Amino acid sequence: MRKAWMDFDTRRQPKTDRWCVCCQRDINPGSQARTVRILDFPWVLHPEDAGVCGEVFLVGLDCARKIGIEFTLPETKR
């Protein structure tokens, strides 16, 4: 099982329901975001290995690049 360490920074408090799990900054409604599956926080599972394991969270594009874009998936409309 492939995993990536998410170097998270939790100094901010999100003000909306659409926020990045890594940096806790709010993600604007029109902005692109990615999703990650986290099983044992802060380990991100690779999408091919995750299946339905773990919980899905949003990440902003900058944080997705830091984690590794291959460990993220495009956001689907909720």
C-alpha positions as CSV (number, residue, x, y, z in Angstrom):
1,M,0.0,0.0,0.0
2,R,1.5,3.3,-1.1
3,K,1.2,6.2,1.4
4,A,2.4,9.8,1.4
5,W,3.0,11.9,4.5
6,M,0.9,15.1,4.6
7,D,2.9,17.8,6.3
8,F,-0.1,19.7,7.7
9,D,-0.3,23.1,9.2
10,T,-3.2,23.7,11.5
11,R,-2.7,27.3,12.6
12,R,-5.8,28.6,10.8
13,Q,-9.4,28.1,11.6
14,P,-11.6,27.5,8.5
15,K,-14.5,29.8,8.2
16,T,-16.5,27.8,5.6
17,D,-17.4,24.2,5.0
18,R,-15.1,24.1,1.9
19,W,-11.5,24.1,3.3
20,C,-8.2,22.4,2.7
21,V,-7.4,19.6,5.2
22,C,-3.7,20.3,5.0
23,C,-3.5,24.0,5.6
24,Q,-7.1,24.7,6.8
25,R,-7.4,27.6,4.4
26,D,-10.8,28.2,2.9
27,I,-11.2,27.1,-0.8
28,N,-13.2,29.6,-2.8
29,P,-16.4,28.1,-4.4
30,G,-15.1,28.7,-7.9
31,S,-11.6,27.4,-7.3
32,Q,-10.4,24.0,-8.3
33,A,-9.6,21.5,-5.5
34,R,-8.5,17.9,-5.3
35,T,-9.5,15.1,-2.9
36,V,-7.4,12.8,-0.8
37,R,-8.2,9.6,1.2
38,I,-6.8,9.6,4.7
39,L,-6.8,6.4,6.7
40,D,-4.4,7.1,9.6
41,F,-4.0,10.9,9.8
42,P,-1.7,12.4,8.4
43,W,-1.0,9.5,5.9
44,V,-2.6,9.9,2.5
45,L,-3.4,6.8,0.6
46,H,-2.7,6.4,-3.1
47,P,-6.0,6.4,-5.0
48,E,-5.3,3.0,-6.7
49,D,-4.6,1.4,-3.3
50,A,-7.3,3.1,-1.2
51,G,-10.4,1.5,-2.7
52,V,-13.1,2.6,-0.3
53,C,-10.8,2.8,2.7
54,G,-10.4,6.0,4.6
55,E,-12.2,9.3,4.6
56,V,-12.3,11.7,1.7
57,F,-11.1,15.3,2.3
58,L,-10.5,18.4,0.1
59,V,-7.1,19.9,-0.5
60,G,-6.2,23.0,-2.4
61,L,-4.0,22.8,-5.5
62,D,-0.8,24.1,-3.7
63,C,-1.2,21.5,-1.0
64,A,-2.0,18.8,-3.5
65,R,1.4,19.5,-5.2
66,K,3.2,19.3,-1.9
67,I,1.6,15.9,-1.0
68,G,2.1,14.6,-4.6
69,I,-0.5,15.1,-7.3
70,E,-0.5,11.4,-7.9
71,F,-2.0,10.9,-4.4
72,T,-4.9,13.1,-5.2
73,L,-8.0,12.9,-7.4
74,P,-10.0,15.8,-9.0
75,E,-12.9,17.0,-6.9
76,T,-16.3,15.8,-8.0
77,K,-19.4,17.9,-7.5
78,R,-21.0,17.1,-4.2
